[in-house]
Amino acid sequence: MKDKILDLEADFANNEYFGTNVWTEEKYRVLSGNVPVLLSAPHAVNQIRGDDVRDAEKFTGAITRYLSNTTNSYAIFELFTHADPNSDEIHDYKNGIINLIESYGIKLLIDIHSSTFKDDTDIDIVTNQGTTLCGLNDLPNKIKEIGKKYNIKIDENNVPNKSLENEIISVASLICGVPSIRIVINDKKLDVINSEESFNNICSTLEELILMFK
């Protein structure tokens, strides 16, 4: 798996995670599928936030592409550096998500991120205190049960972004009425080079989650 993931990550890692050597107006890329789950990786490359450049969340792009391929689910991801779609009020990426949900009858949005964790948690589920679940309130517990099968420790700290109203899961759940969750993966466990077994187990957990909606 390691070589495949590194190959999928190469497009994002290009030009020190700016994704391309030349400026482009292309806002995002989409992968089509048959399973009505939409995977999202908005931070797969560096983003511009105000006057600052925010570092990419490495391997979130590769795992999104990989999971889309293995489960035949839909995917959307940033491949070129633009403004941060998880904080800007108006953003083409969020509009793209809304269009995909409405066009293809998407039943679940999974927004994939990574972060540095202070403990040994593998995945943190964010639903903004359940407000983005659209009534599917048992979903976090189901994900935790799946994680136990693959020795993946899953928590639910529910730490929303500061600009709560602009974040992807808030917009998708409010406008489209579709359950939307942010999956934040411990970046140490997402490092396929040094932690391939954990990476495999995280993939297995998310694959089983996605196929629940097949």
BALOBA-1460 file (C-alpha; in Angstrom, 3 decimals):
// residues 214
<rec num="1" residu="m" x="0.000" y="0.000" z="0.000"/>
<rec num="2" residu="k" x="2.800" y="2.431" z="0.850"/>
<rec num="3" residu="d" x="3.973" y="2.867" z="-2.737"/>
<rec num="4" residu="k" x="0.407" y="3.382" z="-3.971"/>
<rec num="5" residu="i" x="-0.294" y="6.053" z="-1.356"/>
<rec num="6" residu="l" x="2.965" y="7.860" z="-2.079"/>
<rec num="7" residu="d" x="2.078" y="7.852" z="-5.753"/>
<rec num="8" residu="l" x="-1.371" y="9.309" z="-5.019"/>
<rec num="9" residu="e" x="0.185" y="11.945" z="-2.745"/>
<rec num="10" residu="a" x="2.724" y="13.084" z="-5.333"/>
<rec num="11" residu="d" x="0.313" y="15.459" z="-7.102"/>
<rec num="12" residu="f" x="-0.379" y="17.261" z="-3.828"/>
<rec num="13" residu="a" x="3.262" y="17.288" z="-2.695"/>
<rec num="14" residu="n" x="4.407" y="18.943" z="-5.915"/>
<rec num="15" residu="n" x="6.136" y="22.309" z="-5.428"/>
<rec num="16" residu="e" x="6.309" y="21.910" z="-1.624"/>
<rec num="17" residu="y" x="2.567" y="21.255" z="-1.359"/>
<rec num="18" residu="f" x="1.458" y="24.191" z="-3.464"/>
<rec num="19" residu="g" x="0.312" y="21.484" z="-5.848"/>
<rec num="20" residu="t" x="1.390" y="23.066" z="-9.104"/>
<rec num="21" residu="n" x="4.279" y="25.123" z="-10.444"/>
<rec num="22" residu="v" x="2.000" y="27.640" z="-12.141"/>
<rec num="23" residu="w" x="-1.068" y="29.501" z="-10.941"/>
<rec num="24" residu="t" x="-4.326" y="28.009" z="-12.074"/>
<rec num="25" residu="e" x="-7.958" y="28.979" z="-11.825"/>
<rec num="26" residu="e" x="-8.956" y="25.346" z="-11.336"/>
<rec num="27" residu="k" x="-10.546" y="25.278" z="-7.889"/>
<rec num="28" residu="y" x="-10.847" y="21.567" z="-7.163"/>
<rec num="29" residu="r" x="-10.973" y="18.070" z="-8.626"/>
<rec num="30" residu="v" x="-13.846" y="15.582" z="-8.445"/>
<rec num="31" residu="l" x="-13.926" y="11.773" z="-8.615"/>
<rec num="32" residu="s" x="-17.218" y="10.110" z="-9.543"/>
<rec num="33" residu="g" x="-18.617" y="6.968" z="-7.954"/>
<rec num="34" residu="n" x="-21.702" y="4.873" z="-7.286"/>
<rec num="35" residu="v" x="-21.784" y="4.760" z="-3.482"/>
<rec num="36" residu="p" x="-23.616" y="7.908" z="-2.264"/>
<rec num="37" residu="v" x="-20.874" y="9.108" z="0.086"/>
<rec num="38" residu="l" x="-18.824" y="12.220" z="-0.659"/>
<rec num="39" residu="l" x="-15.248" y="12.372" z="0.637"/>
<rec num="40" residu="s" x="-13.632" y="15.786" z="0.920"/>
<rec num="41" residu="a" x="-9.979" y="16.829" z="1.364"/>
<rec num="42" residu="p" x="-9.883" y="20.641" z="1.375"/>
<rec num="43" residu="h" x="-6.460" y="20.884" z="3.028"/>
<rec num="44" residu="a" x="-4.575" y="18.401" z="0.850"/>
<rec num="45" residu="v" x="-2.375" y="21.285" z="-0.333"/>
<rec num="46" residu="n" x="-1.352" y="24.585" z="1.258"/>
<rec num="47" residu="q" x="-4.125" y="27.141" z="1.631"/>
<rec num="48" residu="i" x="-4.141" y="30.922" z="1.762"/>
<rec num="49" residu="r" x="-5.790" y="32.234" z="4.912"/>
<rec num="50" residu="g" x="-5.759" y="36.014" z="5.054"/>
<rec num="51" residu="d" x="-2.154" y="37.095" z="4.532"/>
<rec num="52" residu="d" x="-0.759" y="33.747" z="5.650"/>
<rec num="53" residu="v" x="-0.107" y="30.420" z="3.973"/>
<rec num="54" residu="r" x="-1.433" y="27.492" z="5.979"/>
<rec num="55" residu="d" x="0.475" y="24.218" z="5.665"/>
<rec num="56" residu="a" x="-1.129" y="21.269" z="3.920"/>
<rec num="57" residu="e" x="-2.441" y="18.354" z="5.953"/>
<rec num="58" residu="k" x="-0.246" y="15.722" z="4.370"/>
<rec num="59" residu="f" x="-1.708" y="12.454" z="3.097"/>
<rec num="60" residu="t" x="-5.317" y="13.632" z="3.480"/>
<rec num="61" residu="g" x="-5.449" y="13.993" z="-0.295"/>
<rec num="62" residu="a" x="-3.940" y="10.576" z="-0.925"/>
<rec num="63" residu="i" x="-6.229" y="8.766" z="1.539"/>
<rec num="64" residu="t" x="-9.268" y="10.500" z="0.030"/>
<rec num="65" residu="r" x="-8.316" y="9.387" z="-3.476"/>
<rec num="66" residu="y" x="-7.498" y="5.886" z="-2.243"/>
<rec num="67" residu="l" x="-10.799" y="5.459" z="-0.386"/>
<rec num="68" residu="s" x="-12.780" y="6.775" z="-3.340"/>
<rec num="69" residu="n" x="-11.127" y="4.153" z="-5.531"/>
<rec num="70" residu="t" x="-11.560" y="1.225" z="-3.130"/>
<rec num="71" residu="t" x="-15.188" y="1.971" z="-2.213"/>
<rec num="72" residu="n" x="-16.399" y="3.592" z="-5.454"/>
<rec num="73" residu="s" x="-17.532" y="6.652" z="-3.515"/>
<rec num="74" residu="y" x="-17.424" y="10.262" z="-4.677"/>
<rec num="75" residu="a" x="-14.559" y="12.583" z="-3.797"/>
<rec num="76" residu="i" x="-13.633" y="16.245" z="-4.006"/>
<rec num="77" residu="f" x="-10.248" y="17.665" z="-3.137"/>
<rec num="78" residu="e" x="-8.043" y="20.713" z="-3.506"/>
<rec num="79" residu="l" x="-5.112" y="20.057" z="-5.822"/>
<rec num="80" residu="f" x="-3.951" y="23.657" z="-6.184"/>
<rec num="81" residu="t" x="-3.395" y="26.384" z="-3.585"/>
<rec num="82" residu="h" x="-6.237" y="28.859" z="-3.156"/>
<rec num="83" residu="a" x="-8.093" y="30.439" z="-0.233"/>
<rec num="84" residu="d" x="-9.055" y="28.059" z="2.583"/>
<rec num="85" residu="p" x="-12.492" y="26.575" z="1.780"/>
<rec num="86" residu="n" x="-13.076" y="25.676" z="5.431"/>
<rec num="87" residu="s" x="-12.985" y="29.289" z="6.609"/>
<rec num="88" residu="d" x="-13.852" y="31.638" z="3.721"/>
<rec num="89" residu="e" x="-17.488" y="32.761" z="3.657"/>
<rec num="90" residu="i" x="-17.894" y="32.267" z="-0.099"/>
<rec num="91" residu="h" x="-15.878" y="29.561" z="-1.766"/>
<rec num="92" residu="d" x="-16.144" y="27.594" z="-5.007"/>
<rec num="93" residu="y" x="-15.120" y="24.401" z="-3.211"/>
<rec num="94" residu="k" x="-18.126" y="24.557" z="-0.878"/>
<rec num="95" residu="n" x="-20.361" y="25.331" z="-3.845"/>
<rec num="96" residu="g" x="-18.913" y="22.270" z="-5.558"/>
<rec num="97" residu="i" x="-19.813" y="20.136" z="-2.545"/>
<rec num="98" residu="i" x="-23.390" y="21.429" z="-2.530"/>
<rec num="99" residu="n" x="-23.741" y="20.722" z="-6.259"/>
<rec num="100" residu="l" x="-22.400" y="17.175" z="-5.871"/>
<rec num="101" residu="i" x="-24.703" y="16.413" z="-2.943"/>
<rec num="102" residu="e" x="-27.761" y="17.681" z="-4.776"/>
<rec num="103" residu="s" x="-26.853" y="16.126" z="-8.137"/>
<rec num="104" residu="y" x="-25.978" y="12.619" z="-6.968"/>
<rec num="105" residu="g" x="-28.166" y="12.009" z="-3.938"/>
<rec num="106" residu="i" x="-25.265" y="11.968" z="-1.500"/>
<rec num="107" residu="k" x="-26.245" y="10.508" z="1.890"/>
<rec num="108" residu="l" x="-23.109" y="11.329" z="3.897"/>
<rec num="109" residu="l" x="-20.304" y="13.888" z="3.666"/>
<rec num="110" residu="i" x="-16.965" y="12.959" z="5.230"/>
<rec num="111" residu="d" x="-14.579" y="15.915" z="5.420"/>
<rec num="112" residu="i" x="-11.084" y="14.490" z="5.993"/>
<rec num="113" residu="h" x="-8.396" y="16.353" z="7.935"/>
<rec num="114" residu="s" x="-5.325" y="15.670" z="10.042"/>
<rec num="115" residu="s" x="-3.878" y="17.276" z="13.138"/>
<rec num="116" residu="t" x="-1.255" y="16.862" z="15.854"/>
<rec num="117" residu="f" x="-2.847" y="15.081" z="18.814"/>
<rec num="118" residu="k" x="-1.728" y="15.342" z="22.440"/>
<rec num="119" residu="d" x="-2.783" y="11.774" z="23.176"/>
<rec num="120" residu="d" x="-2.868" y="8.406" z="21.392"/>
<rec num="121" residu="t" x="-6.263" y="8.951" z="19.739"/>
<rec num="122" residu="d" x="-6.238" y="7.852" z="16.114"/>
<rec num="123" residu="i" x="-9.355" y="9.639" z="14.854"/>
<rec num="124" residu="d" x="-11.435" y="12.476" z="16.246"/>
<rec num="125" residu="i" x="-15.017" y="12.840" z="14.995"/>
<rec num="126" residu="v" x="-16.358" y="16.392" z="14.785"/>
<rec num="127" residu="t" x="-20.092" y="16.996" z="14.423"/>
<rec num="128" residu="n" x="-20.348" y="20.347" z="16.240"/>
<rec num="129" residu="q" x="-22.159" y="18.775" z="19.187"/>
<rec num="130" residu="g" x="-24.344" y="16.720" z="16.859"/>
<rec num="131" residu="t" x="-25.758" y="19.656" z="14.915"/>
<rec num="132" residu="t" x="-24.320" y="18.454" z="11.588"/>
<rec num="133" residu="l" x="-25.679" y="14.891" z="11.917"/>
<rec num="134" residu="c" x="-29.155" y="15.845" z="10.654"/>
<rec num="135" residu="g" x="-30.792" y="13.279" z="12.932"/>
<rec num="136" residu="l" x="-28.304" y="10.468" z="12.313"/>
<rec num="137" residu="n" x="-27.243" y="10.743" z="15.938"/>
<rec num="138" residu="d" x="-26.014" y="7.174" z="16.344"/>
<rec num="139" residu="l" x="-23.393" y="7.529" z="13.600"/>
<rec num="140" residu="p" x="-20.439" y="8.442" z="15.882"/>
<rec num="141" residu="n" x="-21.039" y="5.380" z="18.038"/>
<rec num="142" residu="k" x="-21.226" y="3.178" z="14.960"/>
<rec num="143" residu="i" x="-17.899" y="4.570" z="13.762"/>
<rec num="144" residu="k" x="-16.348" y="3.875" z="17.163"/>
<rec num="145" residu="e" x="-17.554" y="0.278" z="17.019"/>
<rec num="146" residu="i" x="-16.009" y="-0.163" z="13.591"/>
<rec num="147" residu="g" x="-12.756" y="1.317" z="14.885"/>
<rec num="148" residu="k" x="-12.550" y="-1.277" z="17.669"/>
<rec num="149" residu="k" x="-12.423" y="-4.042" z="15.057"/>
<rec num="150" residu="y" x="-9.270" y="-2.527" z="13.578"/>
<rec num="151" residu="n" x="-7.655" y="-1.371" z="16.834"/>
<rec num="152" residu="i" x="-8.349" y="2.266" z="15.982"/>
<rec num="153" residu="k" x="-9.016" y="4.552" z="18.943"/>
<rec num="154" residu="i" x="-11.773" y="7.012" z="18.084"/>
<rec num="155" residu="d" x="-12.822" y="10.006" z="20.160"/>
<rec num="156" residu="e" x="-15.447" y="12.712" z="19.797"/>
<rec num="157" residu="n" x="-13.974" y="15.948" z="21.086"/>
<rec num="158" residu="n" x="-16.098" y="18.075" z="18.780"/>
<rec num="159" residu="v" x="-13.832" y="21.082" z="18.447"/>
<rec num="160" residu="p" x="-15.372" y="23.309" z="15.741"/>
<rec num="161" residu="n" x="-13.561" y="25.938" z="13.723"/>
<rec num="162" residu="k" x="-13.652" y="29.528" z="14.953"/>
<rec num="163" residu="s" x="-15.679" y="30.534" z="11.876"/>
<rec num="164" residu="l" x="-18.268" y="27.874" z="12.587"/>
<rec num="165" residu="e" x="-20.833" y="29.125" z="10.105"/>
<rec num="166" residu="n" x="-18.355" y="28.930" z="7.209"/>
<rec num="167" residu="e" x="-16.950" y="25.447" z="7.725"/>
<rec num="168" residu="i" x="-17.730" y="22.721" z="5.238"/>
<rec num="169" residu="i" x="-19.713" y="20.386" z="7.500"/>
<rec num="170" residu="s" x="-21.866" y="23.253" z="8.764"/>
<rec num="171" residu="v" x="-22.688" y="24.533" z="5.288"/>
<rec num="172" residu="a" x="-23.379" y="21.082" z="3.806"/>
<rec num="173" residu="s" x="-25.621" y="19.956" z="6.658"/>
<rec num="174" residu="l" x="-27.544" y="23.233" z="6.823"/>
<rec num="175" residu="i" x="-28.101" y="23.792" z="3.111"/>
<rec num="176" residu="c" x="-28.436" y="20.188" z="1.933"/>
<rec num="177" residu="g" x="-29.799" y="18.485" z="5.062"/>
<rec num="178" residu="v" x="-27.198" y="15.727" z="4.689"/>
<rec num="179" residu="p" x="-25.299" y="14.236" z="7.665"/>
<rec num="180" residu="s" x="-21.819" y="15.754" z="7.571"/>
<rec num="181" residu="i" x="-18.854" y="14.826" z="9.735"/>
<rec num="182" residu="r" x="-15.274" y="15.946" z="9.988"/>
<rec num="183" residu="i" x="-12.834" y="13.099" z="10.452"/>
<rec num="184" residu="v" x="-9.576" y="14.391" z="11.954"/>
<rec num="185" residu="i" x="-6.790" y="11.811" z="11.811"/>
<rec num="186" residu="n" x="-3.736" y="11.852" z="14.065"/>
<rec num="187" residu="d" x="-0.998" y="12.915" z="11.647"/>
<rec num="188" residu="k" x="1.439" y="10.412" z="13.177"/>
<rec num="189" residu="k" x="-0.931" y="7.588" z="12.227"/>
<rec num="190" residu="l" x="-1.454" y="9.065" z="8.762"/>
<rec num="191" residu="d" x="2.259" y="8.847" z="7.985"/>
<rec num="192" residu="v" x="2.254" y="5.811" z="5.699"/>
<rec num="193" residu="i" x="6.056" y="5.805" z="5.493"/>
<rec num="194" residu="n" x="6.631" y="5.293" z="9.224"/>
<rec num="195" residu="s" x="3.279" y="3.903" z="10.339"/>
<rec num="196" residu="e" x="1.955" y="1.750" z="7.503"/>
<rec num="197" residu="e" x="0.009" y="-0.658" z="9.732"/>
<rec num="198" residu="s" x="-1.898" y="2.166" z="11.424"/>
<rec num="199" residu="f" x="-2.562" y="3.733" z="8.027"/>
<rec num="200" residu="n" x="-3.978" y="0.431" z="6.772"/>
<rec num="201" residu="n" x="-6.220" y="0.091" z="9.824"/>
<rec num="202" residu="i" x="-7.527" y="3.636" z="9.458"/>
<rec num="203" residu="c" x="-8.315" y="2.919" z="5.807"/>
<rec num="204" residu="s" x="-10.158" y="-0.280" z="6.766"/>
<rec num="205" residu="t" x="-12.213" y="1.621" z="9.353"/>
<rec num="206" residu="l" x="-13.222" y="4.322" z="6.897"/>
<rec num="207" residu="e" x="-13.910" y="1.839" z="4.118"/>
<rec num="208" residu="e" x="-16.375" y="-0.030" z="6.340"/>
<rec num="209" residu="l" x="-18.019" y="3.263" z="7.325"/>
<rec num="210" residu="i" x="-18.439" y="4.307" z="3.684"/>
<rec num="211" residu="l" x="-19.839" y="0.951" z="2.600"/>
<rec num="212" residu="m" x="-22.558" y="1.194" z="5.291"/>
<rec num="213" residu="f" x="-24.220" y="3.619" z="2.855"/>
<rec num="214" residu="k" x="-23.882" y="1.430" z="-0.230"/>
